[in-house]
Amino acid sequence: MHAQASMFDNHPRVTLTQAPVIELSSSAIRACIKSGKIPSAMLHPNVWEEIEKSGHYRN
């Protein structure tokens, strides 16, 4: 599979890398939190910390 050309291909401050596509949505994160599970494996620790502090997705 060959990726389509991008404006970032030759950008001096951008490094493109091959990485797997991860199917993740805010809906999945909200559902996880509402069910009482902790989605920390799905999120960067700083993001999870902010969600916990702010109480987002709890209601």
Backbone as a chain_set.jsonl record, in Angstrom:
{"seq": "MHAQASMFDNHPRVTLTQAPVIELSSSAIRACIKSGKIPSAMLHPNVWEEIEKSGHYRN", "coords": {"N": [[0.844, -1.178, 0.0], [0.65, 2.126, -0.927], [1.11, 5.306, 0.292], [-0.688, 8.33, -0.294], [0.7, 11.319, -1.735], [1.781, 13.939, 0.403], [1.553, 17.21, 1.89], [3.373, 17.285, 3.866], [5.471, 15.633, 3.281], [8.07, 16.538, 2.516], [8.658, 18.344, 4.467], [10.687, 20.299, 6.608], [10.497, 20.071, 9.377], [8.991, 17.917, 10.062], [8.629, 14.52, 10.677], [7.827, 11.649, 9.109], [6.422, 8.499, 9.862], [6.012, 4.94, 9.842], [3.226, 3.424, 11.212], [0.915, 1.469, 13.116], [-2.604, 1.542, 12.436], [-4.887, 2.65, 14.752], [-7.965, 1.912, 15.92], [-9.926, 4.02, 17.541], [-12.232, 5.794, 19.42], [-13.841, 8.74, 20.732], [-16.307, 8.068, 21.675], [-15.999, 5.384, 22.402], [-14.199, 5.67, 24.506], [-15.749, 7.213, 26.306], [-17.838, 5.37, 26.808], [-16.426, 3.339, 28.074], [-15.564, 4.64, 30.428], [-18.053, 5.33, 31.57], [-18.991, 2.803, 32.152], [-17.567, 2.166, 34.321], [-15.001, 1.284, 33.989], [-11.455, 1.788, 33.588], [-9.923, 3.665, 31.195], [-7.16, 3.876, 30.804], [-5.209, 2.481, 29.388], [-5.789, 3.082, 26.811], [-5.182, 5.708, 26.469], [-2.93, 8.543, 26.572], [-1.022, 9.063, 29.523], [-1.185, 11.714, 30.58], [-3.493, 12.686, 29.405], [-5.468, 10.994, 30.456], [-5.189, 11.699, 33.154], [-6.07, 14.377, 33.107], [-8.75, 13.99, 32.338], [-9.677, 12.589, 34.568], [-9.286, 14.524, 36.627], [-10.952, 16.615, 35.77], [-13.422, 15.447, 35.585], [-14.695, 14.806, 33.261], [-16.918, 13.083, 31.069], [-18.2, 11.596, 33.021], [-20.882, 11.858, 33.602]], "CA": [[0.0, 0.0, 0.0], [1.44, 3.336, -1.043], [0.362, 6.47, 0.767], [-0.809, 9.463, -1.202], [1.63, 12.404, -1.429], [1.289, 14.861, 1.414], [2.297, 18.456, 2.005], [4.379, 17.108, 4.901], [6.504, 14.707, 2.824], [9.396, 17.154, 2.496], [8.689, 19.419, 5.459], [11.917, 20.157, 7.39], [10.259, 19.851, 10.806], [8.053, 16.812, 10.206], [9.157, 13.201, 10.373], [6.756, 10.674, 8.905], [6.817, 7.168, 10.28], [5.014, 3.901, 9.672], [2.644, 3.034, 12.492], [-0.372, 0.808, 12.919], [-3.812, 2.339, 12.622], [-5.587, 2.23, 15.962], [-9.361, 2.334, 15.9], [-10.283, 4.516, 18.859], [-13.123, 6.937, 19.314], [-14.252, 9.324, 22.008], [-17.468, 7.297, 22.126], [-15.487, 4.187, 23.078], [-13.624, 6.116, 25.776], [-16.879, 7.574, 27.176], [-18.524, 4.133, 27.2], [-15.544, 2.663, 29.02], [-15.623, 5.374, 31.689], [-19.398, 5.198, 32.131], [-19.186, 1.442, 32.652], [-16.74, 1.997, 35.515], [-13.656, 0.831, 33.642], [-10.468, 2.851, 33.443], [-9.365, 3.531, 29.842], [-5.796, 4.407, 30.791], [-4.409, 1.806, 28.361], [-6.137, 3.672, 25.515], [-4.869, 7.129, 26.461], [-1.685, 9.029, 27.158], [-1.263, 9.31, 30.956], [-1.589, 13.101, 30.833], [-4.89, 12.833, 28.98], [-6.291, 10.338, 31.467], [-5.119, 12.523, 34.366], [-6.941, 15.531, 32.905], [-10.129, 13.499, 32.37], [-9.994, 12.289, 35.971], [-9.373, 15.774, 37.396], [-12.065, 17.442, 35.327], [-14.676, 14.717, 35.682], [-15.307, 14.626, 31.929], [-17.519, 11.793, 30.694], [-18.734, 10.86, 34.181], [-22.353, 11.963, 33.654]], "C": [[0.885, 1.235, 0.0], [0.59, 4.527, -0.638], [0.364, 7.571, -0.285], [0.173, 10.555, -0.772], [0.976, 13.394, -0.476], [2.141, 16.124, 1.431], [3.404, 18.347, 3.052], [5.543, 16.221, 4.465], [7.91, 15.294, 2.899], [9.523, 18.314, 3.475], [9.908, 19.236, 6.358], [11.689, 19.837, 8.864], [9.261, 18.733, 11.075], [8.752, 15.52, 9.815], [7.982, 12.245, 10.265], [7.271, 9.296, 9.277], [5.683, 6.189, 10.005], [4.516, 3.503, 11.055], [1.305, 2.343, 12.219], [-1.525, 1.789, 13.129], [-4.535, 1.776, 13.84], [-7.0, 2.793, 15.902], [-9.75, 2.73, 17.32], [-11.159, 5.739, 18.684], [-13.43, 7.487, 20.696], [-15.46, 8.593, 22.561], [-17.03, 6.055, 22.888], [-14.9, 4.55, 24.441], [-14.737, 6.468, 26.763], [-17.599, 6.329, 27.681], [-17.721, 3.373, 28.245], [-15.646, 3.316, 30.395], [-16.99, 5.207, 32.348], [-19.67, 3.809, 32.69], [-18.313, 1.145, 33.874], [-15.341, 1.49, 35.249], [-12.739, 2.033, 33.49], [-9.774, 2.687, 32.087], [-7.911, 3.988, 29.734], [-4.913, 3.728, 29.74], [-4.655, 2.395, 26.981], [-5.613, 5.1, 25.369], [-3.474, 7.419, 26.998], [-1.962, 9.344, 28.629], [-1.714, 10.733, 31.272], [-3.043, 13.338, 30.455], [-5.805, 12.205, 30.023], [-6.313, 11.15, 32.761], [-6.057, 13.727, 34.256], [-8.414, 15.121, 32.937], [-10.556, 13.215, 33.797], [-10.196, 13.566, 36.776], [-10.627, 16.564, 37.049], [-13.422, 16.767, 35.483], [-15.382, 14.535, 34.353], [-15.826, 13.208, 31.775], [-18.114, 11.021, 31.864], [-20.26, 10.873, 34.206], [-23.004, 11.358, 32.455]], "O": [[1.773, 1.366, 0.843], [-0.507, 4.731, -1.158], [1.309, 7.711, -1.062], [0.451, 10.704, 0.418], [-0.227, 13.647, -0.546], [3.306, 16.106, 1.035], [4.276, 19.213, 3.124], [6.511, 16.074, 5.212], [8.845, 14.604, 3.307], [10.398, 19.167, 3.325], [10.15, 18.126, 6.832], [12.61, 19.372, 9.537], [8.743, 18.612, 12.185], [9.386, 15.433, 8.763], [7.233, 12.057, 11.223], [8.432, 8.973, 9.029], [4.519, 6.584, 9.945], [5.314, 3.272, 11.964], [0.652, 2.609, 11.211], [-1.419, 2.74, 13.903], [-4.763, 0.57, 13.938], [-7.195, 4.007, 15.84], [-9.886, 1.875, 18.195], [-10.852, 6.62, 17.882], [-13.296, 6.79, 21.701], [-15.628, 8.501, 23.777], [-17.626, 5.71, 23.908], [-15.084, 3.82, 25.415], [-14.681, 6.069, 27.926], [-17.934, 6.246, 28.863], [-18.286, 2.827, 29.193], [-15.797, 2.63, 31.406], [-17.073, 4.97, 33.553], [-20.485, 3.652, 33.599], [-18.314, 0.03, 34.396], [-14.568, 1.286, 36.185], [-13.199, 3.157, 33.286], [-9.109, 1.677, 31.855], [-7.485, 4.442, 28.672], [-3.964, 4.34, 29.25], [-3.833, 2.232, 26.079], [-5.601, 5.644, 24.265], [-2.914, 6.645, 27.774], [-3.039, 9.846, 28.951], [-2.549, 10.928, 32.154], [-3.743, 14.107, 31.114], [-6.799, 12.808, 30.428], [-7.362, 11.269, 33.395], [-6.76, 14.054, 35.211], [-9.239, 15.836, 33.507], [-11.669, 13.56, 34.196], [-11.166, 13.682, 37.525], [-11.285, 17.116, 37.931], [-14.453, 17.438, 35.512], [-16.55, 14.149, 34.322], [-15.24, 12.257, 32.292], [-18.501, 9.866, 31.686], [-20.868, 9.972, 34.784], [-24.231, 11.366, 32.349]]}, "num_chains": 1, "name": "protein.A"}
